[in-house]
Amino acid sequence: MSVDESAVCNIYRRLLHQLVKSLENDLRMMVVIELLNNGPLSFRALGRRLRVNYRRLNEALRHLASTGIIQVYTVKISPTKSYRFYHVSEAYLPILKTLLIVEDREYREH
């Protein structure tokens, strides 16, 4: 990677960091951060951790699953009973971890 490419990468990283900070209060971003920090979680566990209404949470999870940011795993307990678990997609995992590391570094500096 040349100097110009690394400078461009740093600019993109800062831009994405600002975008993450601006969306911090958005439920979708809160879901992604919670899943990134605490691994696969069920719908009920997410609702309790985030303290949100199940309708709002269901809408946010549906949107994130349709964009591919999170993956939905279904575990069938019986023919009529199944549980869904949500996890951050492997494609987005390194990008999101990098953003959170940058956020931690900048937070420590101030």
Secondary structure as UniProt FT lines:
FT   HELIX           3..22
FT   TURN            23..25
FT   HELIX           27..38
FT   STRAND          41..42
FT   HELIX           43..50
FT   HELIX           54..67
FT   STRAND          70..76
FT   STRAND          82..88
FT   TURN            90..92
FT   HELIX           93..109
//
